[in-house]
Amino acid sequence: MTGTPSSGTLITILPCNDLDASERFYNRLGFVRRVESGDPDYRILSNSAGGHLNLTKAEKGWLVPGRNPFGLYLYVDGLAAALQDLRSGRRGPEDKPWGMYEFAIPGPDEELVRIGWPSGLRNRAHG
């Protein structure tokens, strides 16, 4: 689904200091702009799996460097290798006790972006 979300869909609205940098970052995670919002301070992104992410220009003082309270969890398999440059110096993906194979990277405004996939599904697909 790349168009209008269905009833009950939850969409994240993420404040950003630099909309262009954030859009480029989330493009690498598979999110692209398919709809124009009509507002230069708001971007509507989606991915081919039906995920939606809206980026909005942060108000002054919302995002304090090193103290960004926002976090996202992207449920997808196979991004670890493609994002290796963003993981530089950080722990790579690993199986966690809660049954997920995951890793984390910082977004452009130091938001936590955790990417994971169920360990059991990954083990079947890659085992």
C-alpha positions as CSV (number, residue, x, y, z in Angstrom):
1,M,0.0,0.0,0.0
2,T,1.5,3.3,-1.0
3,G,-1.5,5.5,-1.2
4,T,-4.0,6.4,1.5
5,P,-3.6,4.5,4.8
6,S,-6.4,2.2,5.8
7,S,-8.5,2.6,8.9
8,G,-6.6,1.9,12.0
9,T,-3.2,2.7,10.5
10,L,-0.8,4.4,12.9
11,I,1.5,7.0,11.3
12,T,4.6,8.5,12.9
13,I,5.1,12.3,12.8
14,L,8.7,13.0,13.4
15,P,10.0,16.5,14.1
16,C,13.2,17.3,12.2
17,N,15.7,20.2,12.2
18,D,16.6,19.7,8.5
19,L,13.8,18.2,6.4
20,D,16.1,17.6,3.4
21,A,18.7,15.7,5.4
22,S,16.0,13.6,7.1
23,E,14.2,12.8,3.9
24,R,17.5,11.6,2.4
25,F,18.2,9.5,5.4
26,Y,14.8,7.8,5.4
27,N,15.0,7.3,1.6
28,R,17.9,5.0,2.4
29,L,15.5,3.0,4.7
30,G,13.0,2.7,1.8
31,F,10.7,5.6,2.5
32,V,10.0,8.0,-0.4
33,R,7.8,11.0,-1.0
34,R,4.8,9.9,-3.0
35,V,2.4,12.7,-2.1
36,E,3.0,16.4,-1.8
37,S,1.7,17.8,1.5
38,G,1.2,21.4,0.2
39,D,3.2,22.6,3.2
40,P,7.0,23.3,2.7
41,D,7.6,22.3,6.4
42,Y,5.9,18.9,6.1
43,R,6.9,15.8,4.2
44,I,4.8,12.6,3.7
45,L,6.8,9.5,3.1
46,S,5.8,5.9,2.7
47,N,7.4,2.6,1.8
48,S,6.4,-0.3,-0.4
49,A,5.3,-2.4,2.7
50,G,2.6,0.2,3.7
51,G,4.7,2.0,6.3
52,H,4.1,5.8,6.6
53,L,6.4,8.4,8.1
54,N,5.6,12.1,8.2
55,L,8.4,14.6,8.7
56,T,7.7,18.0,10.1
57,K,9.9,21.0,10.7
58,A,10.8,21.1,14.4
59,E,10.0,24.2,16.4
60,K,12.9,26.0,18.0
61,G,14.0,24.1,21.2
62,W,12.1,20.9,20.4
63,L,15.3,18.9,19.5
64,V,18.2,19.3,21.9
65,P,21.5,17.8,20.6
66,G,22.2,14.6,22.4
67,R,18.8,14.5,24.1
68,N,16.4,13.6,21.3
69,P,13.5,11.7,22.9
70,F,12.1,10.3,19.7
71,G,12.6,6.8,18.5
72,L,11.4,4.6,15.6
73,Y,11.4,0.8,15.1
74,L,11.5,-0.3,11.5
75,Y,10.3,-3.9,11.1
76,V,12.2,-5.1,8.0
77,D,14.7,-7.8,7.0
78,G,17.9,-7.2,5.1
79,L,19.0,-3.6,5.8
80,A,22.0,-4.3,7.9
81,A,24.5,-4.6,5.0
82,A,23.1,-1.6,3.1
83,L,23.5,0.6,6.2
84,Q,26.9,-0.5,7.3
85,D,28.4,3.0,6.8
86,L,25.8,4.4,9.3
87,R,26.7,1.7,11.8
88,S,30.4,2.6,11.9
89,G,31.7,2.1,15.4
90,R,28.4,0.7,16.6
91,R,27.4,-2.8,17.4
92,G,26.2,-4.8,14.4
93,P,22.9,-6.7,14.2
94,E,22.5,-9.5,16.7
95,D,19.9,-11.9,18.0
96,K,18.3,-10.4,21.1
97,P,16.8,-12.4,24.0
98,W,13.3,-11.1,23.0
99,G,13.5,-12.9,19.7
100,M,14.5,-10.1,17.4
101,Y,17.6,-9.8,15.1
102,E,18.3,-6.1,15.3
103,F,20.6,-3.1,15.4
104,A,20.3,0.6,16.0
105,I,21.5,3.7,14.3
106,P,21.0,7.4,15.0
107,G,18.9,9.4,12.7
108,P,19.9,12.9,11.4
109,D,18.6,14.6,14.6
110,E,20.0,11.8,16.9
111,E,16.6,10.0,17.1
112,L,17.0,6.3,17.8
113,V,16.3,4.2,14.7
114,R,16.1,0.5,15.6
115,I,15.8,-1.9,12.7
116,G,14.8,-5.5,13.4
117,W,13.2,-8.7,12.2
118,P,12.1,-11.8,14.1
119,S,15.1,-14.1,14.7
120,G,13.1,-17.2,13.8
121,L,12.0,-15.8,10.5
122,R,15.6,-14.6,9.7
123,N,17.0,-18.0,10.6
124,R,14.6,-19.8,8.3
125,A,15.2,-17.4,5.4
126,H,19.0,-17.2,5.8
127,G,19.8,-20.5,7.5
